[in-house]
Amino acid sequence: MVVRIRFGEPPKPDGKRAQNRRRAQGVAALLTPAALMACLLALWRIGADLKLTGSFAIPSGLFSHWQVWLAAAAFLQLCSYALNRYGRSNRTAS
């Protein structure tokens, strides 16, 4: 008995753009939890100001304000959204 194994055509090599799209989706997946952490730090700072929680870990400086953490969370989530859009797009620039 002779068994013949036929392989299909090999897949076409992915271009650099496809690699960039995969990387963009990978980074976007990491930015969403980072945005959540920044939002939680903002809520912790607000709670510390209202004396609902313990003292905030950063007592002075730029990062001791809740507005900075909330803006950072919004910025990180916006970047995650943009990278996800780029990662899902199949269009190529001319």
MARMAR-935745 format. One record per residue: residue in three letters; chain; z, y, x of N, C-alpha, C in turn. Coordinates in steps of 0.1 Angstrom, whole numbers, plus 5000, padded with zeros to 4 digits. Atoms other than C-alpha are relative to their C-alpha. Last residue first. Example, Ala and Ser with C-alpha at 12.3 -4.5 7.8 and 13.67 -1.06 7.14 Angstrom:
+-----+---+------+--------+-------+------+---------+--------+------+--------+-------+
:   r : c :  nup : nnorth : neast : caup : canorth : caeast :  cup : cnorth : ceast :
+-----+---+------+--------+-------+------+---------+--------+------+--------+-------+
: ser : A : 5000 :   4989 :  4991 : 5071 :    4989 :   5137 : 5008 :   5011 :  4992 :
: ala : A : 5000 :   4988 :  5009 : 5078 :    4955 :   5123 : 5000 :   5012 :  5009 :
+-----+---+------+--------+-------+------+---------+--------+------+--------+-------+
//
This chain:
+-----+---+------+--------+-------+------+---------+--------+------+--------+-------+
:   r : c :  nup : nnorth : neast : caup : canorth : caeast :  cup : cnorth : ceast :
+-----+---+------+--------+-------+------+---------+--------+------+--------+-------+
: ser : A : 5013 :   5000 :  4994 : 4990 :    5534 :   4991 : 5000 :   5007 :  5013 :
: ala : A : 5005 :   4987 :  4997 : 5026 :    5526 :   4982 : 4986 :   4999 :  5007 :
: thr : A : 5001 :   4997 :  4986 : 5032 :    5492 :   4968 : 4994 :   5014 :  5002 :
: arg : A : 5010 :   4990 :  4996 : 5045 :    5485 :   4934 : 5000 :   5001 :  5015 :
: asn : A : 5011 :   5008 :  4993 : 5065 :    5454 :   4928 : 4989 :   5009 :  5004 :
: ser : A : 5014 :   4995 :  5002 : 5097 :    5473 :   4919 : 4991 :   4991 :  5008 :
: arg : A : 5007 :   5007 :  5011 : 5129 :    5453 :   4917 : 4986 :   5004 :  4998 :
: gly : A : 5001 :   5014 :  4997 : 5143 :    5463 :   4951 : 4993 :   4992 :  4989 :
: tyr : A : 5009 :   5002 :  4989 : 5135 :    5500 :   4946 : 4998 :   4985 :  5002 :
: arg : A : 5013 :   4996 :  5006 : 5153 :    5501 :   4912 : 4989 :   4997 :  5011 :
: asn : A : 5004 :   5011 :  5009 : 5182 :    5482 :   4927 : 4987 :   5003 :  4994 :
: leu : A : 5004 :   5012 :  4992 : 5183 :    5507 :   4956 : 4996 :   4988 :  4992 :
: ala : A : 5013 :   4997 :  4994 : 5183 :    5537 :   4932 : 4995 :   4988 :  5008 :
: tyr : A : 5011 :   5000 :  5010 : 5211 :    5522 :   4911 : 4986 :   5002 :  5006 :
: ser : A : 5002 :   5014 :  5004 : 5232 :    5514 :   4942 : 4990 :   4999 :  4989 :
: cys : A : 5008 :   5006 :  4989 : 5227 :    5549 :   4955 : 4997 :   4985 :  4996 :
: leu : A : 5013 :   4995 :  5001 : 5239 :    5563 :   4921 : 4991 :   4994 :  5011 :
: gln : A : 5006 :   5007 :  5011 : 5269 :    5540 :   4922 : 4986 :   5005 :  4998 :
: leu : A : 5003 :   5014 :  4996 : 5278 :    5552 :   4957 : 4993 :   4993 :  4988 :
: phe : A : 5011 :   5000 :  4990 : 5274 :    5589 :   4947 : 4997 :   4985 :  5004 :
: ala : A : 5013 :   4996 :  5008 : 5295 :    5585 :   4915 : 4988 :   4999 :  5010 :
: ala : A : 5003 :   5011 :  5009 : 5323 :    5567 :   4935 : 4987 :   5002 :  4993 :
: ala : A : 5004 :   5010 :  4992 : 5322 :    5594 :   4962 : 4996 :   4987 :  4992 :
: ala : A : 5014 :   4997 :  4996 : 5324 :    5621 :   4936 : 4994 :   4989 :  5009 :
: leu : A : 5008 :   5001 :  5012 : 5355 :    5604 :   4921 : 4985 :   5003 :  5003 :
: trp : A : 5002 :   5015 :  5003 : 5371 :    5599 :   4955 : 4991 :   4998 :  4988 :
: val : A : 5008 :   5005 :  4989 : 5365 :    5636 :   4964 : 4997 :   4985 :  4998 :
: gln : A : 5014 :   4996 :  5002 : 5378 :    5648 :   4931 : 4991 :   4994 :  5010 :
: trp : A : 5006 :   5010 :  5009 : 5410 :    5627 :   4935 : 4985 :   5004 :  4997 :
: his : A : 5003 :   4994 :  5013 : 5421 :    5648 :   4965 : 4992 :   4990 :  4992 :
: ser : A : 4987 :   5001 :  5008 : 5439 :    5632 :   4995 : 4997 :   5006 :  4986 :
: phe : A : 5000 :   5012 :  5008 : 5405 :    5624 :   5012 : 5013 :   4999 :  4992 :
: leu : A : 5011 :   5000 :  5009 : 5401 :    5660 :   5025 : 5001 :   4988 :  4990 :
: gly : A : 5014 :   5000 :  4994 : 5434 :    5662 :   5042 : 4990 :   4999 :  4988 :
: ser : A : 5006 :   4987 :  4998 : 5470 :    5653 :   5031 : 4986 :   4998 :  5006 :
: pro : A : 4992 :   4989 :  5005 : 5491 :    5625 :   5017 : 4993 :   5014 :  5002 :
: ile : A : 5005 :   4989 :  4991 : 5466 :    5596 :   5021 : 5007 :   5013 :  4995 :
: ala : A : 5001 :   5004 :  4986 : 5483 :    5565 :   5007 : 4996 :   5011 :  5009 :
: phe : A : 5014 :   5004 :  4995 : 5492 :    5581 :   4974 : 5000 :   4997 :  5014 :
: ser : A : 5007 :   4990 :  4993 : 5529 :    5581 :   4963 : 4986 :   4995 :  5005 :
: gly : A : 4994 :   4997 :  4988 : 5539 :    5556 :   4937 : 4992 :   5011 :  5007 :
: thr : A : 5000 :   5011 :  4990 : 5525 :    5556 :   4902 : 5008 :   5005 :  5013 :
: leu : A : 5000 :   5013 :  5007 : 5530 :    5576 :   4870 : 5000 :   4988 :  5010 :
: lys : A : 4987 :   5007 :  4997 : 5541 :    5608 :   4888 : 5001 :   4987 :  4991 :
: leu : A : 4993 :   4999 :  5013 : 5512 :    5628 :   4872 : 5013 :   4992 :  5001 :
: asp : A : 4998 :   4986 :  5004 : 5498 :    5635 :   4907 : 5009 :   5002 :  4987 :
: ala : A : 4990 :   4995 :  4991 : 5503 :    5599 :   4917 : 5003 :   5015 :  4997 :
: gly : A : 4988 :   5006 :  5004 : 5484 :    5587 :   4887 : 5012 :   5005 :  5008 :
: ile : A : 4996 :   4993 :  5012 : 5456 :    5611 :   4895 : 5013 :   4995 :  4995 :
: arg : A : 4996 :   4987 :  4996 : 5456 :    5597 :   4931 : 5004 :   5008 :  4987 :
: trp : A : 4987 :   5001 :  4994 : 5456 :    5561 :   4918 : 5005 :   5014 :  5004 :
: leu : A : 4990 :   5002 :  5010 : 5427 :    5569 :   4895 : 5014 :   4999 :  5005 :
: ala : A : 4999 :   4987 :  5007 : 5407 :    5584 :   4924 : 5010 :   4999 :  4988 :
: leu : A : 4992 :   4990 :  4992 : 5415 :    5554 :   4945 : 5002 :   5013 :  4993 :
: leu : A : 4986 :   5004 :  5001 : 5403 :    5531 :   4917 : 5009 :   5009 :  5008 :
: cys : A : 4995 :   4996 :  5013 : 5371 :    5550 :   4915 : 5014 :   4997 :  4998 :
: ala : A : 4999 :   4986 :  5000 : 5365 :    5546 :   4952 : 5006 :   5006 :  4987 :
: met : A : 4988 :   4997 :  4992 : 5372 :    5509 :   4949 : 5002 :   5015 :  5001 :
: leu : A : 4988 :   5004 :  5008 : 5347 :    5506 :   4920 : 5013 :   5003 :  5008 :
: ala : A : 4998 :   4989 :  5010 : 5321 :    5525 :   4941 : 5012 :   4997 :  4991 :
: ala : A : 4995 :   4989 :  4992 : 5326 :    5500 :   4970 : 5002 :   5012 :  4990 :
: pro : A : 4986 :   5002 :  4998 : 5322 :    5471 :   4945 : 5006 :   5012 :  5008 :
: thr : A : 4993 :   4999 :  5013 : 5289 :    5486 :   4934 : 5015 :   4997 :  5002 :
: leu : A : 4996 :   4987 :  5003 : 5277 :    5493 :   4970 : 5008 :   5001 :  4986 :
: leu : A : 4987 :   4997 :  4993 : 5277 :    5457 :   4981 : 5005 :   5014 :  4996 :
: ala : A : 4990 :   5009 :  5005 : 5251 :    5445 :   4956 : 5013 :   5003 :  5006 :
: ala : A : 4996 :   4995 :  5013 : 5230 :    5476 :   4964 : 5011 :   4991 :  4994 :
: val : A : 4991 :   4988 :  4997 : 5230 :    5466 :   5001 : 5005 :   5005 :  4986 :
: gly : A : 4987 :   5004 :  4994 : 5216 :    5432 :   4991 : 5010 :   5011 :  5003 :
: gln : A : 4991 :   5007 :  5011 : 5191 :    5446 :   4967 : 5013 :   4995 :  5006 :
: ala : A : 4995 :   4990 :  5009 : 5178 :    5470 :   4994 : 5009 :   4994 :  4989 :
: arg : A : 4988 :   4994 :  4993 : 5176 :    5441 :   5019 : 5006 :   5011 :  4991 :
: arg : A : 4989 :   5009 :  5000 : 5154 :    5422 :   4995 : 5012 :   5006 :  5006 :
: arg : A : 4995 :   5001 :  5014 : 5131 :    5452 :   4989 : 5012 :   4990 :  4999 :
: asn : A : 4992 :   4988 :  5003 : 5129 :    5458 :   5026 : 5005 :   5000 :  4986 :
: gln : A : 4987 :   5001 :  4993 : 5118 :    5422 :   5032 : 5009 :   5012 :  4997 :
: ala : A : 4992 :   5010 :  5007 : 5092 :    5425 :   5005 : 5013 :   4998 :  5007 :
: arg : A : 4995 :   4994 :  5012 : 5079 :    5457 :   5021 : 5009 :   4991 :  4992 :
: lys : A : 4988 :   4992 :  4996 : 5076 :    5440 :   5055 : 5006 :   5007 :  4988 :
: gly : A : 5002 :   4988 :  4992 : 5053 :    5415 :   5041 : 5013 :   5007 :  5003 :
: asp : A : 4995 :   4988 :  5006 : 5061 :    5380 :   5030 : 4997 :   5012 :  5009 :
: pro : A : 4989 :   4994 :  4993 : 5039 :    5353 :   5045 : 5004 :   5013 :  4992 :
: lys : A : 5005 :   4989 :  4992 : 5017 :    5335 :   5020 : 5012 :   5007 :  5006 :
: pro : A : 4998 :   4987 :  5006 : 5031 :    5302 :   5009 : 4996 :   5011 :  5009 :
: pro : A : 4987 :   4994 :  4996 : 5016 :    5271 :   5023 : 5001 :   5014 :  4994 :
: glu : A : 5003 :   4990 :  4990 : 4989 :    5255 :   5002 : 5013 :   5007 :  5004 :
: gly : A : 5008 :   4989 :  5005 : 5001 :    5224 :   4985 : 4998 :   5010 :  5011 :
: phe : A : 4992 :   4988 :  5001 : 5012 :    5193 :   5003 : 4991 :   5011 :  4995 :
: arg : A : 5008 :   4988 :  4999 : 4996 :    5160 :   4997 : 5009 :   5013 :  4998 :
: ile : A : 4992 :   4988 :  5004 : 5015 :    5129 :   5005 : 4991 :   5012 :  5002 :
: arg : A : 5004 :   4987 :  4995 : 4994 :    5098 :   5006 : 5008 :   5011 :  4994 :
: val : A : 4995 :   4989 :  5008 : 5010 :    5064 :   5001 : 4995 :   5013 :  5007 :
: val : A : 5001 :   4988 :  4993 : 4990 :    5034 :   5013 : 5005 :   5011 :  4991 :
: met : A : 5000 :   4988 :  5008 : 5000 :    5000 :   5000 : 5000 :   5012 :  5009 :
+-----+---+------+--------+-------+------+---------+--------+------+--------+-------+
//
